[in-house]
Amino acid sequence: MENQLEAGPGPQLSQLKVGQAVVARRQGGGWVRAKVVSTDTGAKRAVVSLVDLGITLPLAPSSIRTGGHGQISQV
């Protein structure tokens, strides 16, 4: 699963929608379930809420994955 998440550049910022379930890479590695809270085109970041950790933080789209990953359907 981790190899699938590491592959590719991630979504374009314009593809992320508020409330969308995603998987986000935490600082220091590891992927966790998250939801998009907002996007900031000026800073080229999306603010996400890490569902299981109760943390909200800004991330570059390269640290976010969407689509058919098994973890996403469980958010």
CHARMM internal coordinates of N, CA and C (Angstrom, degrees):
IC EDIT
DIST 1 N 1 CA 1.4515
DIST 1 CA 1 C 1.5195
ANGL 1 N 1 CA 1 C 110.20
DIST 1 C 2 N 1.3204
ANGL 1 CA 1 C 2 N 117.78
DIHE 1 N 1 CA 1 C 2 N -44.20
DIST 2 N 2 CA 1.4684
ANGL 1 C 2 N 2 CA 120.22
DIHE 1 CA 1 C 2 N 2 CA -177.74
DIST 2 CA 2 C 1.5223
ANGL 2 N 2 CA 2 C 111.12
DIHE 1 C 2 N 2 CA 2 C -61.51
DIST 2 C 3 N 1.3275
ANGL 2 CA 2 C 3 N 118.49
DIHE 2 N 2 CA 2 C 3 N -37.50
DIST 3 N 3 CA 1.4613
ANGL 2 C 3 N 3 CA 120.55
DIHE 2 CA 2 C 3 N 3 CA 178.19
DIST 3 CA 3 C 1.5166
ANGL 3 N 3 CA 3 C 111.27
DIHE 2 C 3 N 3 CA 3 C -61.62
DIST 3 C 4 N 1.3418
ANGL 3 CA 3 C 4 N 116.78
DIHE 3 N 3 CA 3 C 4 N -38.56
DIST 4 N 4 CA 1.4609
ANGL 3 C 4 N 4 CA 120.50
DIHE 3 CA 3 C 4 N 4 CA 177.83
DIST 4 CA 4 C 1.5256
ANGL 4 N 4 CA 4 C 110.54
DIHE 3 C 4 N 4 CA 4 C -64.89
DIST 4 C 5 N 1.3246
ANGL 4 CA 4 C 5 N 116.74
DIHE 4 N 4 CA 4 C 5 N -40.15
DIST 5 N 5 CA 1.4582
ANGL 4 C 5 N 5 CA 120.12
DIHE 4 CA 4 C 5 N 5 CA -178.99
DIST 5 CA 5 C 1.5215
ANGL 5 N 5 CA 5 C 111.74
DIHE 4 C 5 N 5 CA 5 C -69.20
DIST 5 C 6 N 1.3169
ANGL 5 CA 5 C 6 N 117.36
DIHE 5 N 5 CA 5 C 6 N -35.40
DIST 6 N 6 CA 1.4628
ANGL 5 C 6 N 6 CA 121.49
DIHE 5 CA 5 C 6 N 6 CA -179.12
DIST 6 CA 6 C 1.5202
ANGL 6 N 6 CA 6 C 112.18
DIHE 5 C 6 N 6 CA 6 C -72.30
DIST 6 C 7 N 1.3218
ANGL 6 CA 6 C 7 N 117.35
DIHE 6 N 6 CA 6 C 7 N -25.70
DIST 7 N 7 CA 1.4688
ANGL 6 C 7 N 7 CA 121.26
DIHE 6 CA 6 C 7 N 7 CA -177.15
DIST 7 CA 7 C 1.5200
ANGL 7 N 7 CA 7 C 110.82
DIHE 6 C 7 N 7 CA 7 C -71.47
DIST 7 C 8 N 1.2940
ANGL 7 CA 7 C 8 N 116.42
DIHE 7 N 7 CA 7 C 8 N 138.00
DIST 8 N 8 CA 1.4509
ANGL 7 C 8 N 8 CA 121.48
DIHE 7 CA 7 C 8 N 8 CA 174.14
DIST 8 CA 8 C 1.5159
ANGL 8 N 8 CA 8 C 113.78
DIHE 7 C 8 N 8 CA 8 C 88.74
DIST 8 C 9 N 1.3283
ANGL 8 CA 8 C 9 N 115.25
DIHE 8 N 8 CA 8 C 9 N 165.44
DIST 9 N 9 CA 1.4564
ANGL 8 C 9 N 9 CA 120.88
DIHE 8 CA 8 C 9 N 9 CA -174.45
DIST 9 CA 9 C 1.5280
ANGL 9 N 9 CA 9 C 115.18
DIHE 8 C 9 N 9 CA 9 C -86.64
DIST 9 C 10 N 1.3152
ANGL 9 CA 9 C 10 N 119.22
DIHE 9 N 9 CA 9 C 10 N -9.15
DIST 10 N 10 CA 1.4595
ANGL 9 C 10 N 10 CA 120.73
DIHE 9 CA 9 C 10 N 10 CA -174.50
DIST 10 CA 10 C 1.5196
ANGL 10 N 10 CA 10 C 110.54
DIHE 9 C 10 N 10 CA 10 C 91.94
DIST 10 C 11 N 1.3272
ANGL 10 CA 10 C 11 N 116.90
DIHE 10 N 10 CA 10 C 11 N 174.00
DIST 11 N 11 CA 1.4585
ANGL 10 C 11 N 11 CA 120.72
DIHE 10 CA 10 C 11 N 11 CA -176.90
DIST 11 CA 11 C 1.5191
ANGL 11 N 11 CA 11 C 112.46
DIHE 10 C 11 N 11 CA 11 C -77.40
DIST 11 C 12 N 1.3164
ANGL 11 CA 11 C 12 N 115.76
DIHE 11 N 11 CA 11 C 12 N 163.76
DIST 12 N 12 CA 1.4627
ANGL 11 C 12 N 12 CA 120.99
DIHE 11 CA 11 C 12 N 12 CA 169.02
DIST 12 CA 12 C 1.5271
ANGL 12 N 12 CA 12 C 107.01
DIHE 11 C 12 N 12 CA 12 C -74.28
DIST 12 C 13 N 1.3105
ANGL 12 CA 12 C 13 N 117.42
DIHE 12 N 12 CA 12 C 13 N 147.85
DIST 13 N 13 CA 1.4598
ANGL 12 C 13 N 13 CA 121.11
DIHE 12 CA 12 C 13 N 13 CA 179.71
DIST 13 CA 13 C 1.5334
ANGL 13 N 13 CA 13 C 111.28
DIHE 12 C 13 N 13 CA 13 C -56.49
DIST 13 C 14 N 1.3149
ANGL 13 CA 13 C 14 N 116.81
DIHE 13 N 13 CA 13 C 14 N -37.19
DIST 14 N 14 CA 1.4661
ANGL 13 C 14 N 14 CA 121.19
DIHE 13 CA 13 C 14 N 14 CA -179.18
DIST 14 CA 14 C 1.5343
ANGL 14 N 14 CA 14 C 112.46
DIHE 13 C 14 N 14 CA 14 C -66.87
DIST 14 C 15 N 1.3228
ANGL 14 CA 14 C 15 N 118.11
DIHE 14 N 14 CA 14 C 15 N -17.25
DIST 15 N 15 CA 1.4614
ANGL 14 C 15 N 15 CA 121.95
DIHE 14 CA 14 C 15 N 15 CA 179.07
DIST 15 CA 15 C 1.5281
ANGL 15 N 15 CA 15 C 112.65
DIHE 14 C 15 N 15 CA 15 C -83.08
DIST 15 C 16 N 1.3182
ANGL 15 CA 15 C 16 N 117.66
DIHE 15 N 15 CA 15 C 16 N -14.59
DIST 16 N 16 CA 1.4682
ANGL 15 C 16 N 16 CA 121.34
DIHE 15 CA 15 C 16 N 16 CA -177.63
DIST 16 CA 16 C 1.5228
ANGL 16 N 16 CA 16 C 109.73
DIHE 15 C 16 N 16 CA 16 C -87.22
DIST 16 C 17 N 1.3210
ANGL 16 CA 16 C 17 N 116.19
DIHE 16 N 16 CA 16 C 17 N 133.42
DIST 17 N 17 CA 1.4552
ANGL 16 C 17 N 17 CA 122.59
DIHE 16 CA 16 C 17 N 17 CA -178.31
DIST 17 CA 17 C 1.5293
ANGL 17 N 17 CA 17 C 109.97
DIHE 16 C 17 N 17 CA 17 C -119.57
DIST 17 C 18 N 1.3264
ANGL 17 CA 17 C 18 N 116.54
DIHE 17 N 17 CA 17 C 18 N 143.27
DIST 18 N 18 CA 1.4621
ANGL 17 C 18 N 18 CA 121.34
DIHE 17 CA 17 C 18 N 18 CA 177.96
DIST 18 CA 18 C 1.5278
ANGL 18 N 18 CA 18 C 109.23
DIHE 17 C 18 N 18 CA 18 C -56.92
DIST 18 C 19 N 1.3351
ANGL 18 CA 18 C 19 N 115.96
DIHE 18 N 18 CA 18 C 19 N 132.62
DIST 19 N 19 CA 1.4589
ANGL 18 C 19 N 19 CA 122.14
DIHE 18 CA 18 C 19 N 19 CA -178.93
DIST 19 CA 19 C 1.5139
ANGL 19 N 19 CA 19 C 114.50
DIHE 18 C 19 N 19 CA 19 C 89.47
DIST 19 C 20 N 1.3178
ANGL 19 CA 19 C 20 N 116.97
DIHE 19 N 19 CA 19 C 20 N -8.83
DIST 20 N 20 CA 1.4604
ANGL 19 C 20 N 20 CA 121.69
DIHE 19 CA 19 C 20 N 20 CA -178.07
DIST 20 CA 20 C 1.5258
ANGL 20 N 20 CA 20 C 110.72
DIHE 19 C 20 N 20 CA 20 C -68.29
DIST 20 C 21 N 1.3257
ANGL 20 CA 20 C 21 N 116.55
DIHE 20 N 20 CA 20 C 21 N 134.89
DIST 21 N 21 CA 1.4552
ANGL 20 C 21 N 21 CA 122.19
DIHE 20 CA 20 C 21 N 21 CA 174.87
DIST 21 CA 21 C 1.5243
ANGL 21 N 21 CA 21 C 109.21
DIHE 20 C 21 N 21 CA 21 C -78.33
DIST 21 C 22 N 1.3224
ANGL 21 CA 21 C 22 N 116.58
DIHE 21 N 21 CA 21 C 22 N 132.16
DIST 22 N 22 CA 1.4615
ANGL 21 C 22 N 22 CA 122.95
DIHE 21 CA 21 C 22 N 22 CA -179.11
DIST 22 CA 22 C 1.5302
ANGL 22 N 22 CA 22 C 109.12
DIHE 21 C 22 N 22 CA 22 C -141.57
DIST 22 C 23 N 1.3026
ANGL 22 CA 22 C 23 N 115.62
DIHE 22 N 22 CA 22 C 23 N 175.91
DIST 23 N 23 CA 1.4588
ANGL 22 C 23 N 23 CA 122.57
DIHE 22 CA 22 C 23 N 23 CA 169.48
DIST 23 CA 23 C 1.5183
ANGL 23 N 23 CA 23 C 106.03
DIHE 22 C 23 N 23 CA 23 C -117.16
DIST 23 C 24 N 1.3370
ANGL 23 CA 23 C 24 N 117.21
DIHE 23 N 23 CA 23 C 24 N 132.25
DIST 24 N 24 CA 1.4597
ANGL 23 C 24 N 24 CA 121.64
DIHE 23 CA 23 C 24 N 24 CA -175.70
DIST 24 CA 24 C 1.5227
ANGL 24 N 24 CA 24 C 110.64
DIHE 23 C 24 N 24 CA 24 C -121.60
DIST 24 C 25 N 1.3262
ANGL 24 CA 24 C 25 N 115.29
DIHE 24 N 24 CA 24 C 25 N 143.00
DIST 25 N 25 CA 1.4642
ANGL 24 C 25 N 25 CA 120.74
DIHE 24 CA 24 C 25 N 25 CA 177.57
DIST 25 CA 25 C 1.5227
ANGL 25 N 25 CA 25 C 108.48
DIHE 24 C 25 N 25 CA 25 C -87.53
DIST 25 C 26 N 1.3226
ANGL 25 CA 25 C 26 N 115.69
DIHE 25 N 25 CA 25 C 26 N 124.40
DIST 26 N 26 CA 1.4596
ANGL 25 C 26 N 26 CA 120.96
DIHE 25 CA 25 C 26 N 26 CA 177.31
DIST 26 CA 26 C 1.5161
ANGL 26 N 26 CA 26 C 109.99
DIHE 25 C 26 N 26 CA 26 C -77.45
DIST 26 C 27 N 1.3129
ANGL 26 CA 26 C 27 N 115.81
DIHE 26 N 26 CA 26 C 27 N 155.31
DIST 27 N 27 CA 1.4587
ANGL 26 C 27 N 27 CA 121.15
DIHE 26 CA 26 C 27 N 27 CA 175.43
DIST 27 CA 27 C 1.5239
ANGL 27 N 27 CA 27 C 107.58
DIHE 26 C 27 N 27 CA 27 C -60.55
DIST 27 C 28 N 1.3005
ANGL 27 CA 27 C 28 N 117.54
DIHE 27 N 27 CA 27 C 28 N 131.92
DIST 28 N 28 CA 1.4558
ANGL 27 C 28 N 28 CA 121.45
DIHE 27 CA 27 C 28 N 28 CA -176.95
DIST 28 CA 28 C 1.5194
ANGL 28 N 28 CA 28 C 113.06
DIHE 27 C 28 N 28 CA 28 C 89.39
DIST 28 C 29 N 1.3305
ANGL 28 CA 28 C 29 N 116.75
DIHE 28 N 28 CA 28 C 29 N 2.29
DIST 29 N 29 CA 1.4626
ANGL 28 C 29 N 29 CA 120.61
DIHE 28 CA 28 C 29 N 29 CA 176.36
DIST 29 CA 29 C 1.5133
ANGL 29 N 29 CA 29 C 112.45
DIHE 28 C 29 N 29 CA 29 C 102.06
DIST 29 C 30 N 1.2986
ANGL 29 CA 29 C 30 N 115.41
DIHE 29 N 29 CA 29 C 30 N 172.64
DIST 30 N 30 CA 1.4467
ANGL 29 C 30 N 30 CA 121.81
DIHE 29 CA 29 C 30 N 30 CA -178.89
DIST 30 CA 30 C 1.5153
ANGL 30 N 30 CA 30 C 112.11
DIHE 29 C 30 N 30 CA 30 C 87.13
DIST 30 C 31 N 1.3039
ANGL 30 CA 30 C 31 N 115.97
DIHE 30 N 30 CA 30 C 31 N 137.21
DIST 31 N 31 CA 1.4594
ANGL 30 C 31 N 31 CA 122.88
DIHE 30 CA 30 C 31 N 31 CA -178.62
DIST 31 CA 31 C 1.5098
ANGL 31 N 31 CA 31 C 109.13
DIHE 30 C 31 N 31 CA 31 C -108.56
DIST 31 C 32 N 1.3390
ANGL 31 CA 31 C 32 N 117.30
DIHE 31 N 31 CA 31 C 32 N 138.71
DIST 32 N 32 CA 1.4541
ANGL 31 C 32 N 32 CA 122.68
DIHE 31 CA 31 C 32 N 32 CA -178.88
DIST 32 CA 32 C 1.5265
ANGL 32 N 32 CA 32 C 110.23
DIHE 31 C 32 N 32 CA 32 C -135.56
DIST 32 C 33 N 1.3264
ANGL 32 CA 32 C 33 N 115.20
DIHE 32 N 32 CA 32 C 33 N 158.96
DIST 33 N 33 CA 1.4634
ANGL 32 C 33 N 33 CA 120.43
DIHE 32 CA 32 C 33 N 33 CA 177.79
DIST 33 CA 33 C 1.5244
ANGL 33 N 33 CA 33 C 109.35
DIHE 32 C 33 N 33 CA 33 C -71.61
DIST 33 C 34 N 1.3298
ANGL 33 CA 33 C 34 N 115.60
DIHE 33 N 33 CA 33 C 34 N 142.60
DIST 34 N 34 CA 1.4639
ANGL 33 C 34 N 34 CA 120.06
DIHE 33 CA 33 C 34 N 34 CA -177.41
DIST 34 CA 34 C 1.5270
ANGL 34 N 34 CA 34 C 110.11
DIHE 33 C 34 N 34 CA 34 C -152.02
DIST 34 C 35 N 1.3273
ANGL 34 CA 34 C 35 N 114.77
DIHE 34 N 34 CA 34 C 35 N 166.81
DIST 35 N 35 CA 1.4650
ANGL 34 C 35 N 35 CA 122.31
DIHE 34 CA 34 C 35 N 35 CA 172.33
DIST 35 CA 35 C 1.5157
ANGL 35 N 35 CA 35 C 108.47
DIHE 34 C 35 N 35 CA 35 C -131.38
DIST 35 C 36 N 1.3351
ANGL 35 CA 35 C 36 N 115.73
DIHE 35 N 35 CA 35 C 36 N 143.38
DIST 36 N 36 CA 1.4574
ANGL 35 C 36 N 36 CA 121.40
DIHE 35 CA 35 C 36 N 36 CA 178.91
DIST 36 CA 36 C 1.5288
ANGL 36 N 36 CA 36 C 108.91
DIHE 35 C 36 N 36 CA 36 C -74.43
DIST 36 C 37 N 1.3462
ANGL 36 CA 36 C 37 N 116.04
DIHE 36 N 36 CA 36 C 37 N 126.82
DIST 37 N 37 CA 1.4619
ANGL 36 C 37 N 37 CA 122.51
DIHE 36 CA 36 C 37 N 37 CA 178.19
DIST 37 CA 37 C 1.5242
ANGL 37 N 37 CA 37 C 109.83
DIHE 36 C 37 N 37 CA 37 C -95.79
DIST 37 C 38 N 1.3253
ANGL 37 CA 37 C 38 N 116.45
DIHE 37 N 37 CA 37 C 38 N -42.68
DIST 38 N 38 CA 1.4633
ANGL 37 C 38 N 38 CA 121.32
DIHE 37 CA 37 C 38 N 38 CA 178.70
DIST 38 CA 38 C 1.5155
ANGL 38 N 38 CA 38 C 108.81
DIHE 37 C 38 N 38 CA 38 C -163.37
DIST 38 C 39 N 1.3393
ANGL 38 CA 38 C 39 N 115.68
DIHE 38 N 38 CA 38 C 39 N 168.84
DIST 39 N 39 CA 1.4560
ANGL 38 C 39 N 39 CA 120.82
DIHE 38 CA 38 C 39 N 39 CA 173.93
DIST 39 CA 39 C 1.5245
ANGL 39 N 39 CA 39 C 108.17
DIHE 38 C 39 N 39 CA 39 C -126.52
DIST 39 C 40 N 1.3175
ANGL 39 CA 39 C 40 N 115.53
DIHE 39 N 39 CA 39 C 40 N 148.49
DIST 40 N 40 CA 1.4646
ANGL 39 C 40 N 40 CA 121.97
DIHE 39 CA 39 C 40 N 40 CA -179.70
DIST 40 CA 40 C 1.5200
ANGL 40 N 40 CA 40 C 107.01
DIHE 39 C 40 N 40 CA 40 C -129.01
DIST 40 C 41 N 1.3247
ANGL 40 CA 40 C 41 N 116.37
DIHE 40 N 40 CA 40 C 41 N 97.67
DIST 41 N 41 CA 1.4591
ANGL 40 C 41 N 41 CA 120.13
DIHE 40 CA 40 C 41 N 41 CA -176.71
DIST 41 CA 41 C 1.5262
ANGL 41 N 41 CA 41 C 111.66
DIHE 40 C 41 N 41 CA 41 C -66.60
DIST 41 C 42 N 1.3236
ANGL 41 CA 41 C 42 N 117.74
DIHE 41 N 41 CA 41 C 42 N -31.18
DIST 42 N 42 CA 1.4639
ANGL 41 C 42 N 42 CA 120.67
DIHE 41 CA 41 C 42 N 42 CA 179.02
DIST 42 CA 42 C 1.5247
ANGL 42 N 42 CA 42 C 111.70
DIHE 41 C 42 N 42 CA 42 C -64.45
DIST 42 C 43 N 1.3333
ANGL 42 CA 42 C 43 N 116.22
DIHE 42 N 42 CA 42 C 43 N -42.17
DIST 43 N 43 CA 1.4632
ANGL 42 C 43 N 43 CA 121.04
DIHE 42 CA 42 C 43 N 43 CA 180.00
DIST 43 CA 43 C 1.5283
ANGL 43 N 43 CA 43 C 111.81
DIHE 42 C 43 N 43 CA 43 C -90.21
DIST 43 C 44 N 1.3377
ANGL 43 CA 43 C 44 N 116.23
DIHE 43 N 43 CA 43 C 44 N -4.62
DIST 44 N 44 CA 1.4694
ANGL 43 C 44 N 44 CA 121.88
DIHE 43 CA 43 C 44 N 44 CA -178.51
DIST 44 CA 44 C 1.5250
ANGL 44 N 44 CA 44 C 111.26
DIHE 43 C 44 N 44 CA 44 C 55.23
DIST 44 C 45 N 1.3178
ANGL 44 CA 44 C 45 N 115.90
DIHE 44 N 44 CA 44 C 45 N 46.41
DIST 45 N 45 CA 1.4632
ANGL 44 C 45 N 45 CA 123.02
DIHE 44 CA 44 C 45 N 45 CA -178.77
DIST 45 CA 45 C 1.5234
ANGL 45 N 45 CA 45 C 110.13
DIHE 44 C 45 N 45 CA 45 C -137.44
DIST 45 C 46 N 1.3111
ANGL 45 CA 45 C 46 N 114.66
DIHE 45 N 45 CA 45 C 46 N 156.30
DIST 46 N 46 CA 1.4601
ANGL 45 C 46 N 46 CA 121.65
DIHE 45 CA 45 C 46 N 46 CA 170.09
DIST 46 CA 46 C 1.5208
ANGL 46 N 46 CA 46 C 106.82
DIHE 45 C 46 N 46 CA 46 C -116.26
DIST 46 C 47 N 1.3101
ANGL 46 CA 46 C 47 N 116.80
DIHE 46 N 46 CA 46 C 47 N 137.75
DIST 47 N 47 CA 1.4590
ANGL 46 C 47 N 47 CA 120.72
DIHE 46 CA 46 C 47 N 47 CA 174.14
DIST 47 CA 47 C 1.5245
ANGL 47 N 47 CA 47 C 106.21
DIHE 46 C 47 N 47 CA 47 C -90.85
DIST 47 C 48 N 1.3365
ANGL 47 CA 47 C 48 N 116.05
DIHE 47 N 47 CA 47 C 48 N 125.64
DIST 48 N 48 CA 1.4590
ANGL 47 C 48 N 48 CA 121.07
DIHE 47 CA 47 C 48 N 48 CA -178.77
DIST 48 CA 48 C 1.5188
ANGL 48 N 48 CA 48 C 110.19
DIHE 47 C 48 N 48 CA 48 C -124.52
DIST 48 C 49 N 1.3178
ANGL 48 CA 48 C 49 N 114.68
DIHE 48 N 48 CA 48 C 49 N 150.83
DIST 49 N 49 CA 1.4558
ANGL 48 C 49 N 49 CA 122.13
DIHE 48 CA 48 C 49 N 49 CA 174.32
DIST 49 CA 49 C 1.5180
ANGL 49 N 49 CA 49 C 107.41
DIHE 48 C 49 N 49 CA 49 C -102.99
DIST 49 C 50 N 1.3276
ANGL 49 CA 49 C 50 N 117.03
DIHE 49 N 49 CA 49 C 50 N 120.66
DIST 50 N 50 CA 1.4617
ANGL 49 C 50 N 50 CA 121.23
DIHE 49 CA 49 C 50 N 50 CA 178.64
DIST 50 CA 50 C 1.5314
ANGL 50 N 50 CA 50 C 106.80
DIHE 49 C 50 N 50 CA 50 C -79.59
DIST 50 C 51 N 1.3050
ANGL 50 CA 50 C 51 N 116.67
DIHE 50 N 50 CA 50 C 51 N 106.53
DIST 51 N 51 CA 1.4563
ANGL 50 C 51 N 51 CA 124.88
DIHE 50 CA 50 C 51 N 51 CA -168.16
DIST 51 CA 51 C 1.5303
ANGL 51 N 51 CA 51 C 112.65
DIHE 50 C 51 N 51 CA 51 C -54.11
DIST 51 C 52 N 1.2992
ANGL 51 CA 51 C 52 N 118.20
DIHE 51 N 51 CA 51 C 52 N -49.48
DIST 52 N 52 CA 1.4600
ANGL 51 C 52 N 52 CA 121.36
DIHE 51 CA 51 C 52 N 52 CA -174.35
DIST 52 CA 52 C 1.5226
ANGL 52 N 52 CA 52 C 113.73
DIHE 51 C 52 N 52 CA 52 C -82.47
DIST 52 C 53 N 1.3245
ANGL 52 CA 52 C 53 N 117.34
DIHE 52 N 52 CA 52 C 53 N -12.92
DIST 53 N 53 CA 1.4645
ANGL 52 C 53 N 53 CA 120.44
DIHE 52 CA 52 C 53 N 53 CA -175.49
DIST 53 CA 53 C 1.5191
ANGL 53 N 53 CA 53 C 113.35
DIHE 52 C 53 N 53 CA 53 C -108.86
DIST 53 C 54 N 1.3299
ANGL 53 CA 53 C 54 N 117.07
DIHE 53 N 53 CA 53 C 54 N -13.90
DIST 54 N 54 CA 1.4548
ANGL 53 C 54 N 54 CA 120.25
DIHE 53 CA 53 C 54 N 54 CA -179.43
DIST 54 CA 54 C 1.5135
ANGL 54 N 54 CA 54 C 113.91
DIHE 53 C 54 N 54 CA 54 C 68.04
DIST 54 C 55 N 1.3266
ANGL 54 CA 54 C 55 N 116.66
DIHE 54 N 54 CA 54 C 55 N 27.87
DIST 55 N 55 CA 1.4616
ANGL 54 C 55 N 55 CA 122.71
DIHE 54 CA 54 C 55 N 55 CA -178.80
DIST 55 CA 55 C 1.5242
ANGL 55 N 55 CA 55 C 108.80
DIHE 54 C 55 N 55 CA 55 C -113.74
DIST 55 C 56 N 1.3163
ANGL 55 CA 55 C 56 N 116.59
DIHE 55 N 55 CA 55 C 56 N 139.74
DIST 56 N 56 CA 1.4602
ANGL 55 C 56 N 56 CA 122.09
DIHE 55 CA 55 C 56 N 56 CA 173.86
DIST 56 CA 56 C 1.5172
ANGL 56 N 56 CA 56 C 107.75
DIHE 55 C 56 N 56 CA 56 C -116.30
DIST 56 C 57 N 1.3487
ANGL 56 CA 56 C 57 N 116.59
DIHE 56 N 56 CA 56 C 57 N 131.02
DIST 57 N 57 CA 1.4546
ANGL 56 C 57 N 57 CA 120.13
DIHE 56 CA 56 C 57 N 57 CA -178.57
DIST 57 CA 57 C 1.5143
ANGL 57 N 57 CA 57 C 111.78
DIHE 56 C 57 N 57 CA 57 C -153.52
DIST 57 C 58 N 1.3450
ANGL 57 CA 57 C 58 N 115.93
DIHE 57 N 57 CA 57 C 58 N 155.17
DIST 58 N 58 CA 1.4631
ANGL 57 C 58 N 58 CA 120.20
DIHE 57 CA 57 C 58 N 58 CA 176.78
DIST 58 CA 58 C 1.5270
ANGL 58 N 58 CA 58 C 110.47
DIHE 57 C 58 N 58 CA 58 C -82.77
DIST 58 C 59 N 1.3170
ANGL 58 CA 58 C 59 N 115.91
DIHE 58 N 58 CA 58 C 59 N 139.25
DIST 59 N 59 CA 1.4631
ANGL 58 C 59 N 59 CA 121.05
DIHE 58 CA 58 C 59 N 59 CA 178.78
DIST 59 CA 59 C 1.5170
ANGL 59 N 59 CA 59 C 110.35
DIHE 58 C 59 N 59 CA 59 C -137.23
DIST 59 C 60 N 1.3124
ANGL 59 CA 59 C 60 N 115.63
DIHE 59 N 59 CA 59 C 60 N 148.98
DIST 60 N 60 CA 1.4627
ANGL 59 C 60 N 60 CA 121.12
DIHE 59 CA 59 C 60 N 60 CA 171.10
DIST 60 CA 60 C 1.5280
ANGL 60 N 60 CA 60 C 108.17
DIHE 59 C 60 N 60 CA 60 C -71.59
DIST 60 C 61 N 1.3147
ANGL 60 CA 60 C 61 N 118.12
DIHE 60 N 60 CA 60 C 61 N 148.71
DIST 61 N 61 CA 1.4658
ANGL 60 C 61 N 61 CA 120.49
DIHE 60 CA 60 C 61 N 61 CA 178.48
DIST 61 CA 61 C 1.5365
ANGL 61 N 61 CA 61 C 113.36
DIHE 60 C 61 N 61 CA 61 C -55.76
DIST 61 C 62 N 1.3136
ANGL 61 CA 61 C 62 N 117.79
DIHE 61 N 61 CA 61 C 62 N -26.16
DIST 62 N 62 CA 1.4685
ANGL 61 C 62 N 62 CA 120.07
DIHE 61 CA 61 C 62 N 62 CA 178.88
DIST 62 CA 62 C 1.5310
ANGL 62 N 62 CA 62 C 112.43
DIHE 61 C 62 N 62 CA 62 C -65.62
DIST 62 C 63 N 1.3233
ANGL 62 CA 62 C 63 N 117.14
DIHE 62 N 62 CA 62 C 63 N -15.41
DIST 63 N 63 CA 1.4705
ANGL 62 C 63 N 63 CA 121.84
DIHE 62 CA 62 C 63 N 63 CA 178.31
DIST 63 CA 63 C 1.5236
ANGL 63 N 63 CA 63 C 111.97
DIHE 62 C 63 N 63 CA 63 C -101.14
DIST 63 C 64 N 1.3267
ANGL 63 CA 63 C 64 N 116.73
DIHE 63 N 63 CA 63 C 64 N 15.29
DIST 64 N 64 CA 1.4606
ANGL 63 C 64 N 64 CA 122.12
DIHE 63 CA 63 C 64 N 64 CA -177.48
DIST 64 CA 64 C 1.5262
ANGL 64 N 64 CA 64 C 108.65
DIHE 63 C 64 N 64 CA 64 C -127.92
DIST 64 C 65 N 1.3215
ANGL 64 CA 64 C 65 N 115.90
DIHE 64 N 64 CA 64 C 65 N 142.17
DIST 65 N 65 CA 1.4597
ANGL 64 C 65 N 65 CA 121.14
DIHE 64 CA 64 C 65 N 65 CA 175.35
DIST 65 CA 65 C 1.5232
ANGL 65 N 65 CA 65 C 109.04
DIHE 64 C 65 N 65 CA 65 C -128.92
DIST 65 C 66 N 1.3206
ANGL 65 CA 65 C 66 N 115.78
DIHE 65 N 65 CA 65 C 66 N 143.67
DIST 66 N 66 CA 1.4587
ANGL 65 C 66 N 66 CA 123.09
DIHE 65 CA 65 C 66 N 66 CA 177.95
DIST 66 CA 66 C 1.5195
ANGL 66 N 66 CA 66 C 108.35
DIHE 65 C 66 N 66 CA 66 C -126.61
DIST 66 C 67 N 1.2978
ANGL 66 CA 66 C 67 N 117.09
DIHE 66 N 66 CA 66 C 67 N 176.89
DIST 67 N 67 CA 1.4515
ANGL 66 C 67 N 67 CA 119.96
DIHE 66 CA 66 C 67 N 67 CA 171.11
DIST 67 CA 67 C 1.5057
ANGL 67 N 67 CA 67 C 114.31
DIHE 66 C 67 N 67 CA 67 C 99.41
DIST 67 C 68 N 1.3294
ANGL 67 CA 67 C 68 N 116.00
DIHE 67 N 67 CA 67 C 68 N -141.26
DIST 68 N 68 CA 1.4549
ANGL 67 C 68 N 68 CA 122.45
DIHE 67 CA 67 C 68 N 68 CA -167.71
DIST 68 CA 68 C 1.5167
ANGL 68 N 68 CA 68 C 115.91
DIHE 67 C 68 N 68 CA 68 C -87.94
DIST 68 C 69 N 1.2800
ANGL 68 CA 68 C 69 N 119.65
DIHE 68 N 68 CA 68 C 69 N 27.95
DIST 69 N 69 CA 1.4602
ANGL 68 C 69 N 69 CA 120.25
DIHE 68 CA 68 C 69 N 69 CA 177.78
DIST 69 CA 69 C 1.5273
ANGL 69 N 69 CA 69 C 109.31
DIHE 68 C 69 N 69 CA 69 C -78.48
DIST 69 C 70 N 1.3248
ANGL 69 CA 69 C 70 N 117.60
DIHE 69 N 69 CA 69 C 70 N 138.29
DIST 70 N 70 CA 1.4498
ANGL 69 C 70 N 70 CA 122.69
DIHE 69 CA 69 C 70 N 70 CA -176.52
DIST 70 CA 70 C 1.5141
ANGL 70 N 70 CA 70 C 113.83
DIHE 69 C 70 N 70 CA 70 C -57.18
DIST 70 C 71 N 1.3237
ANGL 70 CA 70 C 71 N 117.96
DIHE 70 N 70 CA 70 C 71 N -36.46
DIST 71 N 71 CA 1.4632
ANGL 70 C 71 N 71 CA 121.20
DIHE 70 CA 70 C 71 N 71 CA -179.11
DIST 71 CA 71 C 1.5180
ANGL 71 N 71 CA 71 C 111.44
DIHE 70 C 71 N 71 CA 71 C -65.33
DIST 71 C 72 N 1.3067
ANGL 71 CA 71 C 72 N 118.50
DIHE 71 N 71 CA 71 C 72 N -31.45
DIST 72 N 72 CA 1.4546
ANGL 71 C 72 N 72 CA 121.87
DIHE 71 CA 71 C 72 N 72 CA -175.09
DIST 72 CA 72 C 1.5152
ANGL 72 N 72 CA 72 C 111.12
DIHE 71 C 72 N 72 CA 72 C -65.08
DIST 72 C 73 N 1.3203
ANGL 72 CA 72 C 73 N 117.47
DIHE 72 N 72 CA 72 C 73 N -39.29
DIST 73 N 73 CA 1.4546
ANGL 72 C 73 N 73 CA 119.77
DIHE 72 CA 72 C 73 N 73 CA -177.22
DIST 73 CA 73 C 1.5215
ANGL 73 N 73 CA 73 C 112.09
DIHE 72 C 73 N 73 CA 73 C -68.14
DIST 73 C 74 N 1.3197
ANGL 73 CA 73 C 74 N 118.02
DIHE 73 N 73 CA 73 C 74 N -12.62
DIST 74 N 74 CA 1.4612
ANGL 73 C 74 N 74 CA 121.55
DIHE 73 CA 73 C 74 N 74 CA -178.93
DIST 74 CA 74 C 1.5218
ANGL 74 N 74 CA 74 C 112.76
DIHE 73 C 74 N 74 CA 74 C -97.19
DIST 74 C 75 N 1.3342
ANGL 74 CA 74 C 75 N 118.75
DIHE 74 N 74 CA 74 C 75 N 2.70
DIST 75 N 75 CA 1.4707
ANGL 74 C 75 N 75 CA 121.16
DIHE 74 CA 74 C 75 N 75 CA -177.78
DIST 75 CA 75 C 1.5122
ANGL 75 N 75 CA 75 C 109.72
DIHE 74 C 75 N 75 CA 75 C -73.41
END
COOR INIT
IC SEED 1 N 1 CA 1 C
IC BUILD
